[in-house]
Amino acid sequence: MAIKSILVAYSGDATSSGGLRLAVQMARKYGAHLTGVVSHGPAFLEREYSRVLSDDLLKIIRSRDIDAVAEIRANFETVVAANGPGIDASFLDLQMRRGFSIAEQARSHDILVMGRRATEPGREHFGEAPEDVAINSGRPVILVQHGYDRDAINEHAVVAWDGSRAAARALGDAMHILETKESVTVLSVGEINRGLPQPQDVVALLQRHGIRADHVARTADRGGVSRTILAACTEMGAGLLVMGAYGHSRTMEDLFGGVTRDVMKDAPLPVLLSH
């Protein structure tokens, strides 16, 4: 199954520009439609003080958001035109579709690409937290690190494998991407329970899909599993890490396990997450 519809969350700030760059590269590679999306709720002043603010002041606050969205749309169109001539693209402001979140919008696309959440002063209400989107979308999410500026996609991928359901889900969700890679490394950290599929089984599966694949085993260092995974990716010069979004807590605030949170925070390469 080829990728034909890519959704990219873009808030116009530096933290989301890397995601847009990768999404444009992917759209060009796969011949896919690219949809840019911006999500924003009410600004802090409107959210906290709407009952005491005058109608005129509320209009000013809302007009600033309208201007910001227009600027974001223009930036999106400029980047697409400059870096992806011929790409079929569109732009969506979720404020115009009340009740929709990025996670819900992603369900009608093959994959979602996004960067870190907007942090520029005055735009804290733009965008959504990547962990929330990964949990609620039901679609694979590629989280792109700040500063991604490659001229072309790095075609070596690493699949983090521990035999779990989450790892299997990520592998399945990423297969249509992995089939287009020059090489894929299955990375395991520590021993895999003998009752679970082993890394060699995954290598065999990838090879049946016509993928050049191998297995690398590591022992967790003092930095823990997440640091070991990221260090291995750096050593191998990987361009994409595929991993399950691990977690077992009943609370949304701590749904992800420590490995997933640390990788999302520290990864120096794009990470495909699936939950």
C-alpha positions in Angstrom: 0.0 0.0 0.0 1.5 3.3 -1.1 1.2 6.6 0.8 -1.2 8.8 -1.0 -2.4 11.3 1.7 -0.1 13.1 4.1 -1.3 15.4 6.9 1.2 17.8 8.3 0.6 19.9 11.4 2.1 23.3 10.8 1.9 26.3 13.1 4.3 28.5 11.3 7.0 28.6 14.0 10.5 27.1 14.0 9.4 24.0 15.9 7.1 22.9 13.1 9.2 23.9 10.1 11.2 20.7 10.1 8.0 18.6 10.0 6.8 20.6 7.0 10.2 20.1 5.2 10.0 16.3 5.7 6.4 16.2 4.7 7.1 18.0 1.5 9.9 15.5 0.8 7.6 12.6 1.5 4.9 14.0 -0.7 7.3 14.4 -3.6 8.7 10.9 -3.1 5.4 9.1 -2.9 3.4 11.3 -5.2 1.0 12.0 -2.4 -1.4 14.8 -1.6 -0.2 17.0 1.1 -2.6 18.7 3.5 -1.3 21.3 5.9 -3.4 21.8 9.1 -3.3 24.3 11.9 -5.2 23.8 15.1 -5.8 26.5 17.7 -8.1 27.2 20.5 -8.9 30.5 22.1 -5.9 32.7 23.2 -5.0 32.8 26.9 -6.7 36.2 27.5 -9.9 35.1 25.8 -9.9 31.7 27.5 -9.3 33.1 31.0 -10.9 36.5 31.0 -13.6 36.5 28.3 -16.3 37.3 30.9 -14.6 40.6 31.8 -13.2 41.7 28.5 -15.1 44.1 26.3 -16.5 42.9 22.9 -14.1 45.3 21.2 -11.1 43.8 22.9 -12.2 40.2 22.2 -12.6 41.2 18.5 -9.0 42.5 18.5 -7.7 39.2 20.1 -9.6 37.1 17.6 -8.5 39.2 14.6 -4.9 38.6 15.6 -5.5 34.8 15.4 -7.1 35.3 12.0 -4.1 37.2 10.8 -1.8 34.6 12.3 -3.6 31.8 10.4 -3.4 33.8 7.2 0.4 34.2 7.7 0.7 30.4 8.5 -1.2 29.5 5.4 0.9 31.8 3.2 4.2 30.4 4.7 2.9 26.8 4.0 2.1 27.7 0.4 5.5 29.4 0.0 7.5 26.4 1.4 5.5 23.9 -0.8 6.0 26.0 -3.9 9.7 26.5 -3.3 10.5 22.9 -2.3 7.9 20.8 -4.0 6.9 22.1 -7.4 4.1 20.0 -8.8 2.9 18.7 -5.4 -0.8 18.6 -4.9 -1.4 20.5 -1.7 -4.2 22.1 0.4 -4.5 23.8 3.7 -7.0 23.5 6.5 -7.7 25.7 9.5 -9.4 23.4 12.1 -11.0 26.4 13.7 -13.3 26.4 10.7 -14.4 22.9 11.6 -15.4 23.2 15.2 -15.1 20.1 17.3 -12.3 18.6 15.1 -8.8 18.0 16.5 -5.7 17.2 14.6 -5.9 13.6 15.9 -9.4 13.2 14.5 -8.5 14.8 11.2 -5.5 12.4 10.9 -7.9 9.5 10.7 -8.7 10.2 7.1 -5.1 10.3 6.0 -2.4 7.7 5.6 0.1 9.4 8.0 0.6 12.5 10.1 3.8 14.4 10.2 4.4 17.0 13.0 7.1 18.8 14.9 7.3 19.8 18.5 4.4 21.9 19.8 4.5 25.6 19.2 6.3 27.5 21.9 6.6 31.0 20.5 5.2 33.7 22.9 1.6 34.4 22.0 1.1 31.2 20.0 1.0 28.7 22.9 -2.6 27.9 21.9 -1.6 26.9 18.4 -1.1 23.2 17.7 -1.6 20.1 19.8 0.7 18.0 21.9 2.3 15.2 19.8 1.6 12.6 22.6 -2.1 13.4 22.6 -2.2 13.1 18.8 -0.4 9.8 18.9 -2.7 8.4 21.5 -6.0 9.5 19.9 -5.5 9.5 16.2 -5.3 5.8 15.4 -2.8 6.6 12.7 1.0 6.5 12.6 2.6 9.8 13.5 6.1 10.9 12.5 7.5 13.3 15.0 10.3 15.5 13.5 13.0 17.0 15.5 13.6 20.8 15.7 16.1 21.8 13.1 15.5 19.1 10.5 17.1 20.5 7.4 18.1 17.6 5.2 18.0 18.2 1.4 16.7 14.6 0.9 15.2 11.8 2.9 17.8 9.5 4.7 16.7 6.1 3.4 18.0 4.0 6.3 15.4 3.1 9.0 15.7 1.5 12.4 12.9 -0.6 13.9 13.0 -0.8 17.7 11.9 -4.4 18.5 11.0 -6.0 21.9 8.3 -8.4 20.7 5.5 -6.4 22.2 2.1 -5.6 20.7 3.1 -1.9 20.5 6.2 -2.8 18.5 4.2 -5.1 16.2 1.6 -2.3 15.6 4.4 0.2 14.7 6.0 -2.3 12.4 2.8 -2.9 10.5 1.9 0.8 10.3 5.4 1.6 9.0 5.6 -1.3 6.4 4.5 0.8 3.4 7.4 3.2 4.3 9.9 0.5 5.1 9.3 -1.1 1.7 10.7 2.0 0.1 13.9 2.2 2.2 17.4 1.2 1.0 18.0 -0.7 4.2 16.3 -1.4 7.6 17.9 -2.4 10.8 16.0 -4.3 13.5 17.3 -3.1 16.8 16.9 -5.0 20.1 18.0 -3.9 23.5 18.7 -6.7 26.0 17.1 -10.1 25.9 13.7 -10.7 24.2 11.4 -13.0 26.1 11.6 -16.4 24.4 7.8 -16.6 24.2 7.7 -13.6 21.9 8.7 -13.1 18.3 12.5 -12.6 18.0 14.3 -9.9 16.0 15.4 -12.6 13.5 11.7 -13.3 12.8 11.2 -9.6 12.0 14.2 -9.6 9.7 12.7 -12.6 7.9 9.4 -10.8 7.5 11.0 -7.6 6.1 13.1 -9.7 3.7 9.9 -11.4 2.4 8.7 -7.8 1.6 11.8 -7.4 -0.5 13.5 -5.2 2.1 17.3 -5.4 2.8 17.2 -5.9 6.5 19.6 -7.0 9.3 19.6 -7.2 13.1 21.7 -5.3 15.6 21.6 -6.1 19.4 22.6 -3.8 22.1 22.8 -4.0 25.9 21.2 -1.1 27.7 23.8 1.4 29.0 23.6 3.6 32.1 21.4 6.0 30.2 18.7 3.4 29.9 16.9 1.8 27.0 15.9 5.1 25.3 19.5 6.5 25.3 20.8 3.1 24.0 18.3 3.2 21.1 19.1 6.8 20.2 22.9 6.2 20.4 22.5 3.2 18.1 20.5 5.3 15.6 23.2 7.9 15.6 26.0 5.3 15.2 24.2 3.8 12.2 23.4 7.1 10.6 19.7 6.2 10.6 17.1 8.6 9.1 14.0 7.2 10.7 13.3 5.4 14.0 10.1 3.2 14.1 8.8 2.3 17.5 5.6 1.6 19.4 4.2 4.1 21.8 4.6 2.2 25.0 2.6 2.8 28.1 0.4 1.2 30.7 -0.7 3.9 33.1 -4.5 4.6 33.3 -3.9 8.4 33.4 -3.5 10.4 30.2 -0.7 12.4 31.7 1.4 9.3 32.2 0.1 7.0 29.5 3.4 6.8 27.7 6.2 4.8 29.3 9.5 6.4 30.1 11.2 5.1 27.0 8.7 6.6 24.7 8.7 10.0 26.5 12.5 10.2 26.5 12.7 9.3 22.8 10.1 11.9 21.9 12.0 14.5 23.8 15.5 13.7 22.8 15.5 12.0 19.4 17.9 13.6 16.9 16.0 12.0 14.0 12.4 11.6 12.9 10.5 9.0 14.9 7.5 7.1 13.6 5.2 6.3 16.6 2.2 4.1 16.6 -0.2 3.4 19.5 
